[in-house]
Amino acid sequence: MRDFSTRRQTIKQIAEAITPRLPEDMSDKDARVREIIEGVRTRGDAAICEYIQRFDGAKITPGTLKVREAEFRAARKRVGKDFAKALAEAEKNIRNYHKKQRLPDWFDLEHSGAVLGEKYTPIEKVGLHIPGASAPLSSSVLMTVIPAQEAGVKEIHVATPPARDGSIHPATLAALEFLGVKSVFKMAGAQAIAAFAFGTRTIPKVDKVAGPGNVYATLAKRQLYGIIGIDGLYGPSEVVVLADAKANPAWVAADLLAQAEHRSDSCAIVISPSSALLAKVKKEITSQARKLPRQKLAWESWRQHGAVVLVKDLAEGVALSNLIAPEHLELQVEEPLGILGDVKNAGCILLGAHAPAPAGDYAAGPSHVLPTGRSATFSSGLGVMDFMKRSSVVYLDSTALEGLAETIRQFASLEGLEAHNRAVQMRLRPGAAKKRGRRKLGLPPRKRELRLPHST
């Protein structure tokens, strides 16, 4: 654990010291990922099975890469009714949240004879990466599949790593079956991203991949971007807890450890203007960590990447958090709404003492696939619009085109692109079109409301 104070350092210096990010020199890992990608591209299923055995220790053949119906049935029996009930409750909250994210197509009928708008179309095929090496992340199934379903994606394919015996954790399979996803493949990491990028005899090629993963999956996404779309590049998990003097130190410590137990590189930070609170939080962490099943991992994470920061006031704390741009930001302060407007950079903002990050991780509603490593300064958490494309729509009648002709001519002349100008001018010559105007588009009279079909 690292101790900082704005009495000794600037907030910029502190942010630079504690913000987690991918190492600058990853040439060795990049080279290994490049080799895996090339192997999958050239040798398909055989290469994937080889990498699964090398990295996951499981003997998988092309015939057993895809999860079979019997495996879903067995998983359903093993998870029990209590977990099935939890799945249903979480699914309801997450789906209700994401239903509100989809934007409608819009069209404006201009008086000039132009129709301008935007049309949103679901991506046809997506591949979702569900990690599970250190823990079965069945919650990630809900957090990735549901946004894709609400977007209207027709084909959803999932990659998740097998255990050494070749099985997938029953909770993960139960969650996938509950959501109606049966195209599931026993693979993860760089080989899974490459398989979705190129396609093999067994695994379909997709248009976009999404979901969290380890550093190798992240580097594969980066290398394959352009061949396929990607949702983002995810690094170590993060939480910043901004707490005032009235915060409960035991609760703050519990939330920090909840983040720390993910992986040894997870980052948990507490910021407060109260030195007394910070001292109590440190004692609580020492006490609570001893009781955790994953205490060794959580303690290592806290010792190496945890941080305690004393600031002069909450305003300075928010300014520091904005520089860190954390994946999760908890505002454990007396009046969280009073400072919410000052928060500029955060993946998920959790307000008040009763909104810990685990609530967002599992069941509150938003996806827990969130930007990390300061990428919250320019990106957002996974949502419905990540699985949709936006197309501009332009309709012009002859009057509208004539009104733009001189502007187009000026730009075309300046840029030396005469064919651009001619493409306009030939449409405006007398007799160029016998039937021009609004009837060809099937538009209603100008004074009536414009209604065009919505994409499905």
C-alpha positions as a printed NumPy array, in Angstrom:
array([[  0.   ,   0.   ,   0.   ],
       [  1.232,   3.444,  -0.943],
       [  0.613,   6.552,   1.149],
       [  0.182,   9.954,  -0.502],
       [ -0.78 ,  13.451,   0.563],
       [ -1.409,  16.56 ,  -1.498],
       [  0.591,  18.407,   1.148],
       [  3.685,  16.711,  -0.239],
       [  2.801,  16.156,  -3.922],
       [  0.545,  17.679,  -6.548],
       [ -2.557,  15.792,  -7.629],
       [ -0.953,  15.316, -11.046],
       [  2.109,  13.667,  -9.484],
       [ -0.09 ,  11.407,  -7.362],
       [ -2.265,  10.429, -10.324],
       [  0.811,   9.533, -12.379],
       [  2.142,   7.408,  -9.54 ],
       [ -0.986,   5.397,  -8.811],
       [ -2.939,   5.132, -12.069],
       [ -2.744,   1.544, -13.39 ],
       [ -1.962,   1.077, -17.062],
       [ -0.49 ,  -1.511, -19.38 ],
       [  3.339,  -1.576, -19.367],
       [  4.905,   0.536, -22.101],
       [  7.222,  -2.233, -23.297],
       [  5.188,  -5.311, -24.143],
       [  7.258,  -6.411, -27.115],
       [  7.694,  -9.979, -25.834],
       [  3.978, -10.486, -25.254],
       [  3.129,  -8.718, -28.512],
       [  5.405, -11.096, -30.406],
       [  3.827, -14.127, -28.727],
       [  0.335, -12.866, -29.579],
       [  1.374, -12.214, -33.187],
       [  2.591, -15.826, -33.404],
       [ -0.731, -17.118, -31.996],
       [ -2.748, -15.005, -34.421],
       [ -0.743, -16.252, -37.386],
       [ -1.104, -19.844, -36.189],
       [ -4.878, -19.539, -35.996],
       [ -5.046, -17.753, -39.351],
       [ -3.079, -20.449, -41.156],
       [ -3.95 , -23.646, -39.243],
       [ -7.42 , -22.918, -37.851],
       [ -8.929, -25.435, -35.433],
       [ -5.708, -27.435, -35.054],
       [ -3.815, -24.37 , -33.843],
       [ -6.603, -23.371, -31.465],
       [ -6.649, -26.816, -29.857],
       [ -2.862, -26.761, -29.567],
       [ -2.922, -23.389, -27.778],
       [ -5.738, -24.495, -25.467],
       [ -3.662, -27.467, -24.328],
       [ -0.554, -25.289, -23.919],
       [ -2.196, -22.445, -21.991],
       [ -5.232, -24.031, -20.305],
       [ -3.982, -27.584, -19.91 ],
       [ -7.106, -29.041, -21.506],
       [ -7.176, -31.623, -24.289],
       [ -9.739, -30.261, -26.723],
       [-10.335, -31.501, -30.264],
       [-12.12 , -29.689, -33.086],
       [-15.082, -31.987, -32.383],
       [-15.29 , -30.901, -28.737],
       [-14.549, -27.189, -29.172],
       [-18.222, -26.314, -29.175],
       [-20.25 , -26.944, -26.034],
       [-22.775, -29.733, -26.58 ],
       [-26.395, -29.844, -25.466],
       [-25.635, -32.506, -22.851],
       [-23.183, -30.137, -21.178],
       [-25.858, -27.459, -20.887],
       [-28.269, -29.987, -19.346],
       [-25.688, -31.104, -16.807],
       [-24.899, -27.512, -15.869],
       [-28.591, -26.749, -15.35 ],
       [-28.868, -29.572, -12.817],
       [-25.724, -28.593, -10.913],
       [-26.327, -24.89 , -10.282],
       [-29.494, -25.289,  -8.227],
       [-32.633, -23.205,  -7.764],
       [-31.054, -20.444,  -5.679],
       [-28.586, -19.509,  -8.395],
       [-31.321, -19.75 , -11.03 ],
       [-33.354, -17.267,  -8.983],
       [-30.357, -14.93 ,  -8.724],
       [-29.856, -15.165, -12.488],
       [-33.451, -14.184, -13.124],
       [-33.302, -11.189, -10.776],
       [-30.013,  -9.901, -12.178],
       [-31.187, -10.44 , -15.764],
       [-34.34 ,  -8.4  , -15.121],
       [-32.389,  -5.426, -13.734],
       [-29.677,  -5.514, -16.394],
       [-32.141,  -5.863, -19.257],
       [-34.371,  -3.058, -17.982],
       [-31.344,  -0.789, -17.747],
       [-30.113,  -1.546, -21.253],
       [-33.535,  -1.23 , -22.877],
       [-33.266,   2.503, -22.214],
       [-29.94 ,   2.837, -24.054],
       [-31.047,   2.194, -27.624],
       [-31.417,   5.366, -29.651],
       [-34.243,   5.732, -32.186],
       [-33.71 ,   6.473, -35.864],
       [-34.436,  10.132, -36.553],
       [-35.272,  12.117, -39.67 ],
       [-35.759,  15.867, -40.115],
       [-37.776,  17.183, -43.033],
       [-36.202,  20.505, -44.054],
       [-38.175,  23.274, -45.788],
       [-35.534,  23.3  , -48.532],
       [-36.619,  19.865, -49.784],
       [-33.98 ,  17.914, -47.867],
       [-34.391,  15.015, -45.448],
       [-31.518,  14.466, -43.033],
       [-31.29 ,  11.819, -40.389],
       [-29.593,   8.826, -38.825],
       [-30.393,   5.133, -39.04 ],
       [-29.179,   2.657, -36.418],
       [-28.553,  -0.947, -37.447],
       [-27.497,  -3.893, -35.236],
       [-24.179,  -5.549, -35.975],
       [-24.912,  -8.934, -37.564],
       [-22.427, -11.218, -35.764],
       [-20.529, -10.678, -32.524],
       [-18.096, -12.762, -30.527],
       [-18.138, -12.306, -26.755],
       [-15.09 , -13.134, -24.653],
       [-15.929, -14.357, -21.139],
       [-12.818, -14.892, -18.987],
       [-12.738, -17.48 , -16.234],
       [ -9.179, -18.482, -15.459],
       [ -9.081, -17.196, -11.867],
       [-12.827, -17.313, -11.154],
       [-15.987, -18.342, -13.042],
       [-17.338, -15.005, -14.268],
       [-20.921, -15.99 , -15.006],
       [-21.868, -12.371, -14.285],
       [-19.865, -11.321, -17.346],
       [-22.225, -13.459, -19.427],
       [-25.136, -11.218, -18.443],
       [-23.1  ,  -8.035, -18.79 ],
       [-22.068,  -8.759, -22.392],
       [-24.894, -10.86 , -23.838],
       [-27.797,  -8.674, -22.693],
       [-26.533,  -5.42 , -24.313],
       [-25.976,  -7.346, -27.568],
       [-29.471,  -8.855, -27.404],
       [-31.074,  -5.485, -26.699],
       [-29.253,  -4.062, -29.709],
       [-30.837,  -6.746, -31.881],
       [-27.7  ,  -8.732, -32.792],
       [-28.772, -11.836, -34.72 ],
       [-25.761, -14.068, -34.056],
       [-24.084, -14.126, -30.645],
       [-21.117, -16.46 , -30.192],
       [-19.225, -16.888, -26.919],
       [-15.683, -17.937, -26.045],
       [-14.815, -18.963, -22.492],
       [-11.867, -21.02 , -21.19 ],
       [-12.169, -24.689, -20.223],
       [-10.912, -26.289, -17.028],
       [ -8.181, -28.897, -17.294],
       [-10.802, -31.616, -17.717],
       [-12.263, -29.78 , -20.714],
       [-15.409, -28.62 , -18.926],
       [-16.893, -25.142, -18.627],
       [-17.993, -23.993, -15.179],
       [-21.68 , -24.891, -14.749],
       [-22.617, -21.373, -13.588],
       [-21.282, -19.91 , -16.831],
       [-23.154, -22.454, -18.96 ],
       [-26.328, -22.004, -16.926],
       [-26.207, -18.241, -17.468],
       [-25.659, -18.687, -21.213],
       [-28.518, -21.163, -21.543],
       [-30.781, -18.908, -19.469],
       [-30.173, -16.141, -22.021],
       [-30.692, -18.498, -24.958],
       [-27.073, -18.518, -26.167],
       [-25.952, -21.958, -27.328],
       [-23.048, -21.123, -29.651],
       [-20.316, -21.452, -27.012],
       [-16.689, -22.41 , -27.613],
       [-14.099, -23.723, -25.149],
       [-11.357, -21.206, -25.759],
       [-10.12 , -17.862, -24.49 ],
       [ -7.252, -15.417, -24.795],
       [ -5.483, -14.44 , -27.989],
       [ -6.456, -17.646, -29.805],
       [-10.159, -16.967, -29.175],
       [ -9.958, -13.398, -30.482],
       [ -8.07 , -14.638, -33.561],
       [-10.595, -17.429, -34.15 ],
       [-13.456, -14.919, -34.193],
       [-11.448, -12.617, -36.457],
       [-10.687, -15.157, -39.175],
       [-13.178, -17.968, -38.633],
       [-12.357, -21.683, -38.874],
       [-14.236, -24.821, -39.9  ],
       [-15.749, -24.943, -36.421],
       [-15.83 , -21.315, -35.294],
       [-17.685, -18.571, -37.183],
       [-16.071, -15.332, -38.258],
       [-17.695, -12.362, -36.544],
       [-17.894,  -8.631, -37.208],
       [-16.942,  -7.465, -33.713],
       [-15.56 ,  -8.894, -30.465],
       [-16.387,  -7.616, -27.008],
       [-15.782,  -8.496, -23.404],
       [-12.994,  -8.415, -20.821],
       [ -9.893, -10.589, -20.835],
       [ -6.268, -10.95 , -19.84 ],
       [ -3.364,  -9.059, -21.361],
       [ -3.07 , -11.54 , -24.251],
       [ -6.704, -11.118, -25.236],
       [ -6.234,  -7.351, -25.016],
       [ -3.143,  -7.364, -27.221],
       [ -4.894,  -9.626, -29.741],
       [ -7.753,  -7.136, -29.916],
       [ -5.287,  -4.347, -30.541],
       [ -3.477,  -6.24 , -33.29 ],
       [ -6.659,  -7.41 , -35.02 ],
       [ -8.564,  -4.142, -34.913],
       [ -9.537,  -3.316, -38.477],
       [-10.024,  -6.959, -39.391],
       [-12.741,  -7.006, -36.756],
       [-14.265,  -4.334, -34.557],
       [-13.462,  -4.229, -30.851],
       [-15.244,  -2.748, -27.855],
       [-12.166,  -1.578, -25.951],
       [ -8.817,  -2.525, -24.437],
       [ -9.147,  -3.528, -20.803],
       [ -6.408,  -3.556, -18.192],
       [ -6.368,  -4.264, -14.437],
       [ -9.593,  -3.649, -12.531],
       [ -9.828,  -0.41 , -10.528],
       [-11.834,   1.337,  -7.817],
       [-11.487,   4.779,  -6.301],
       [-13.426,   5.418,  -3.093],
       [-13.827,   9.105,  -2.293],
       [-14.888,   9.26 ,   1.347],
       [-15.56 ,  12.048,   3.823],
       [-15.051,  11.999,   7.6  ],
       [-18.505,  10.477,   8.181],
       [-17.905,   7.44 ,   5.967],
       [-17.863,   4.004,   7.601],
       [-14.209,   2.856,   7.541],
       [-15.21 ,  -0.823,   7.66 ],
       [-17.4  ,  -0.404,   4.579],
       [-14.699,   1.524,   2.716],
       [-12.142,  -1.18 ,   3.514],
       [-14.539,  -3.921,   2.418],
       [-15.059,  -2.225,  -0.945],
       [-11.333,  -1.81 ,  -1.484],
       [-10.726,  -5.492,  -0.742],
       [-13.617,  -6.481,  -3.013],
       [-11.665,  -4.923,  -5.852],
       [ -8.293,  -6.203,  -4.684],
       [ -9.412,  -9.854,  -4.663],
       [ -9.957,  -9.852,  -8.446],
       [ -6.283, -10.243,  -9.374],
       [ -2.889,  -9.351,  -7.976],
       [ -2.677,  -6.357, -10.332],
       [ -6.055,  -4.877,  -9.341],
       [ -5.95 ,  -1.305,  -8.107],
       [ -7.85 ,  -0.051,  -5.036],
       [ -7.538,   3.59 ,  -3.973],
       [ -9.143,   5.545,  -1.14 ],
       [ -9.134,   9.352,  -1.185],
       [-10.278,  11.45 ,   1.759],
       [ -9.75 ,  14.824,   3.441],
       [ -9.922,  12.993,   6.81 ],
       [ -6.623,  11.568,   8.078],
       [ -8.508,   9.87 ,  10.94 ],
       [-10.734,   7.991,   8.482],
       [ -7.757,   6.888,   6.366],
       [ -5.983,   5.53 ,   9.45 ],
       [ -9.072,   3.501,  10.389],
       [ -9.455,   2.193,   6.823],
       [ -5.877,   0.887,   6.847],
       [ -6.489,  -0.967,  10.114],
       [ -9.738,  -2.405,   8.793],
       [ -8.049,  -3.702,   5.652],
       [ -5.414,  -5.506,   7.688],
       [ -8.121,  -7.077,   9.845],
       [-10.587,  -7.955,   7.073],
       [ -8.019,  -9.315,   4.627],
       [ -7.116, -12.128,   7.05 ],
       [-10.678, -13.466,   6.825],
       [-10.879, -13.692,   3.047],
       [-10.608, -17.029,   1.178],
       [ -8.478, -15.191,  -1.401],
       [ -6.536, -13.302,   1.251],
       [ -3.113, -13.912,  -0.277],
       [ -4.165, -12.509,  -3.637],
       [ -6.113,  -9.594,  -2.125],
       [ -3.284,  -8.676,   0.222],
       [ -0.696,  -8.815,  -2.557],
       [ -2.896,  -6.568,  -4.702],
       [ -3.403,  -4.078,  -1.848],
       [  0.284,  -4.091,  -0.89 ],
       [  1.536,  -3.5  ,  -4.447],
       [ -1.201,  -1.426,  -6.042],
       [ -3.382,  -0.084,  -3.236],
       [ -3.157,   3.581,  -2.272],
       [ -4.316,   5.914,   0.487],
       [ -4.47 ,   9.592,  -0.423],
       [ -5.018,  12.525,   1.927],
       [ -6.458,  15.604,   0.212],
       [ -7.347,  19.041,   1.589],
       [-11.063,  18.786,   0.694],
       [-13.573,  16.861,  -1.413],
       [-13.136,  19.224,  -4.368],
       [ -9.45 ,  18.314,  -4.537],
       [-10.418,  14.657,  -4.194],
       [-12.758,  14.883,  -7.192],
       [-10.04 ,  16.655,  -9.202],
       [ -7.606,  13.824,  -8.412],
       [-10.19 ,  11.19 ,  -9.305],
       [-10.783,  12.907, -12.65 ],
       [ -7.062,  12.552, -13.416],
       [ -7.109,   8.858, -12.447],
       [-10.316,   8.286, -14.479],
       [-11.152,   5.059, -12.617],
       [-13.198,   2.115, -13.769],
       [-15.361,   2.428, -10.618],
       [-15.791,   5.578,  -8.552],
       [-17.597,   5.325,  -5.216],
       [-18.742,   8.595,  -3.655],
       [-19.097,   7.615,   0.001],
       [-19.837,  11.149,   1.124],
       [-22.745,  12.772,   2.958],
       [-24.109,  14.543,  -0.145],
       [-22.922,  12.64 ,  -3.251],
       [-25.281,  14.474,  -5.606],
       [-23.627,  17.719,  -4.602],
       [-20.347,  16.683,  -6.233],
       [-21.646,  14.403,  -9.004],
       [-21.635,  17.27 , -11.498],
       [-17.904,  17.768, -10.966],
       [-17.068,  14.152, -11.876],
       [-15.749,  14.132, -15.444],
       [-14.022,  10.767, -15.865],
       [-15.287,   7.456, -14.477],
       [-16.641,   4.234, -15.93 ],
       [-19.326,   3.73 , -13.276],
       [-20.193,   6.261, -10.575],
       [-21.704,   4.776,  -7.408],
       [-23.461,   7.24 ,  -5.137],
       [-23.673,   6.938,  -1.385],
       [-22.692,   4.439,   1.276],
       [-25.154,   1.76 ,   0.116],
       [-23.961,   1.534,  -3.503],
       [-20.745,  -0.519,  -3.399],
       [-19.024,  -1.527,  -6.64 ],
       [-20.083,  -5.206,  -6.249],
       [-23.719,  -4.099,  -6.649],
       [-22.815,  -2.758, -10.073],
       [-20.655,  -5.794, -10.799],
       [-23.526,  -8.221, -10.388],
       [-27.058,  -6.971, -10.389],
       [-27.832,  -3.237, -10.226],
       [-28.238,  -2.77 , -13.984],
       [-25.271,  -1.288, -15.89 ],
       [-22.732,  -3.564, -17.56 ],
       [-19.626,  -4.16 , -15.485],
       [-17.468,  -4.149, -18.625],
       [-15.962,  -0.706, -18.06 ],
       [-13.021,   1.403, -19.275],
       [ -9.749,   1.022, -17.359],
       [ -6.259,   2.537, -17.427],
       [ -7.512,   6.123, -17.85 ],
       [ -9.56 ,   5.202, -20.918],
       [-12.614,   6.586, -19.101],
       [-11.31 ,   9.958, -20.291],
       [-12.514,   9.07 , -23.803],
       [-14.685,   5.954, -23.623],
       [-17.664,   4.451, -21.814],
       [-18.827,   1.174, -20.352],
       [-20.131,  -1.547, -22.656],
       [-23.69 ,  -0.862, -23.757],
       [-26.312,  -1.39 , -26.431],
       [-24.823,   1.17 , -28.821],
       [-21.524,  -0.765, -28.891],
       [-23.43 ,  -3.401, -30.857],
       [-24.995,  -1.018, -33.344],
       [-23.825,   1.029, -36.32 ],
       [-24.957,   4.553, -37.124],
       [-25.567,   5.476, -40.76 ],
       [-26.145,   9.028, -41.918],
       [-29.201,   9.488, -44.164],
       [-29.447,  12.271, -46.769],
       [-32.246,  12.907, -49.269],
       [-32.229,  15.996, -51.513],
       [-34.726,  17.047, -54.13 ],
       [-33.59 ,  19.23 , -57.04 ],
       [-34.41 ,  22.441, -55.187],
       [-32.355,  21.396, -52.155],
       [-29.406,  20.346, -54.336],
       [-29.542,  23.625, -56.251],
       [-29.386,  25.493, -52.948],
       [-26.125,  23.686, -52.06 ],
       [-24.557,  23.829, -55.527],
       [-22.494,  26.991, -55.1  ],
       [-21.161,  25.892, -51.707],
       [-20.16 ,  22.553, -53.201],
       [-18.525,  24.269, -56.186],
       [-16.431,  26.477, -53.895],
       [-15.097,  23.559, -51.877],
       [-14.497,  21.389, -54.969],
       [-12.59 ,  24.204, -56.648],
       [-10.443,  24.841, -53.58 ],
       [ -9.609,  21.154, -53.228],
       [ -9.017,  20.628, -56.957],
       [-11.744,  17.975, -57.239],
       [-13.652,  19.036, -60.351],
       [-15.522,  15.729, -60.69 ],
       [-17.233,  16.516, -57.385],
       [-18.598,  19.746, -58.849],
       [-19.645,  18.112, -62.138],
       [-21.558,  15.372, -60.307],
       [-23.759,  18.152, -58.941],
       [-23.972,  20.391, -61.989],
       [-25.13 ,  17.692, -64.428],
       [-28.164,  17.063, -62.205],
       [-29.141,  20.72 , -62.41 ],
       [-29.122,  21.078, -66.212],
       [-32.539,  21.706, -67.812],
       [-34.255,  18.394, -68.601],
       [-31.71 ,  16.354, -66.574],
       [-34.507,  14.55 , -64.782],
       [-38.085,  14.341, -65.975],
       [-39.427,  13.266, -62.611],
       [-37.788,  15.046, -59.74 ],
       [-38.907,  15.939, -56.286],
       [-40.546,  14.432, -53.32 ],
       [-42.79 ,  11.717, -54.753],
       [-39.897,   9.345, -55.482],
       [-39.076,   9.086, -51.776],
       [-42.713,   8.632, -50.896],
       [-42.728,  11.589, -48.551],
       [-45.955,  13.015, -47.187],
       [-46.987,  16.62 , -47.842],
       [-44.635,  19.122, -46.211],
       [-46.953,  20.09 , -43.393],
       [-47.568,  16.525, -42.254],
       [-45.35 ,  14.683, -39.785],
       [-42.504,  12.709, -41.341],
       [-42.52 ,   9.029, -40.441],
       [-39.986,   6.595, -41.866],
       [-39.521,   2.916, -40.987],
       [-37.386,   2.11 , -37.941],
       [-34.635,  -0.445, -38.369],
       [-35.146,  -3.772, -36.634]])
